[in-house]
């Protein structure tokens, strides 16, 4: 009876010391040398107990055997995990080259301390201590890899020995691992690095693609997704210890805070991206305000994490993520019902959120620590990146189809409008042609009428002028002084009307004969002397002087047109200059003009300048003096109709020359007529009035 009670008592007590040890045997498989099901755990709420204390009663009896992998969550204080190692007879006889290494996969643990008994002292002797974890410098580890690992001593017997592990920190506490040879440990680290690099590289590549598409389309969904993927890459890189093992080996605090900051920032980016993806501002306005508040809360958590207070926001952040996943999946379903074309992105996003919810539920100890729960976040990330890669192409293709359909509709409308516009334009052209023909007919009739009237005016004007001269003749002795005065007035008026008629006839004649010039060689020097002598004997009163800078001024010109041009230039100077003031005419040859000819083919010009001492030109009149019927405001009382300088300009143009107006040195008017010199005028194009070279020493003084 007593023996039976003793057996029942033994069965009722927890078998803390009966866990199966980890065997240092190269013949075993990788999974057979893992910690799963071979460890015990004890929670120290104070976090102050030492290894000696937890190894002694009463704490020794409080260790609980773990059925799976250790998952301590966000508990305060510290967790103690212990397990046994045992060398196989083959290992004792022939120690493994490179030794056995204890690998401890604890990615979020800040402080990881390991103790194992010395090889020479036996199971109850001294212990060797190694300090690992995220808050310990990676450069001080035996292997500065992302997986914490330490080399075990060479055991000289097959007696099991306890290994003690202490875990503490502000992040979630979990522990997996086992024992491996150095080569196997390197292969595990290599596979892990490849997986991390693949996920981070995929996220960064998709971020760049999304950003480029968002800018090119443009579409804010792609830009928001690019920011979301960048934060996702930061979370993966920092979670797997890439910054700590590559750049921040001697700055563990910075590496840990970078990971905490990345988690908070990625959560904020997830809220922001969900708002843009689901168009919450339009489809879910109430949830949009909630998500805006949650985004701001996550940004505040980023600041707290950088300041070192991540332990205060770790649990709320995980709960917030679970609430986020629980609310976003129904909204995705509603959005799918409204727009079936967005299903690839929304389904991928929902899958990722559900897998992330599994991961964070594991962190909160709601789910056990397994390979599935540990790597659900990475698996969900890969699936959702692939889904969104498909969604990007789907969305662009859908937009292309809509744009193509819209383009076809616009092209049909444009073709219709072009046909209508072409028909209207043809009607306008036909109307323009009819109007042009009518205008040309009216102009021909107007010119004919003007020529007829001017011609018919000459006969009665001649009769009136002759009668007035007879009345004013003193030799006849027929009139008194008053009659003589009135007869002289009639004669002056008749002369003025005759000049007007001659001017109008000359302008009409120039219109008719400008294309049928009779060009002959003319010596302008002698021509000018005759014209000046003629005007000096008449209205010029001998005040016109000629200065020649060259003995010969040969030109090829129409003699009649030259008479008209020089008469108008001299008459204009006499008319507007003060009485008895001098009028200076200077003529010379200007050499070296460049009309775009080849180098060395300079062209010579005959330059004639007529200068007077009159009022000159106002600045605003200089650009209009050669226009038909233009007269300056201050010259309206002087007889004239504004055709003289216009005719000079036309005559200069048809001869390949030009004429320019300016004010002389004494503020009088200066008119410059330039004609191609004989032998240089052939083949020249007509030039405008502003292409006038200076005369140098031939200018009027």
Order of alpha helices (4+ residues) and beta strands (2+ residues): alpha-beta-beta-alpha-beta-beta-beta-alpha-beta-beta-beta-beta-beta-beta-alpha-alpha-alpha-alpha-alpha-alpha-alpha-alpha-alpha-alpha-alpha-beta-alpha-beta-beta-alpha-beta-beta-alpha-beta-beta
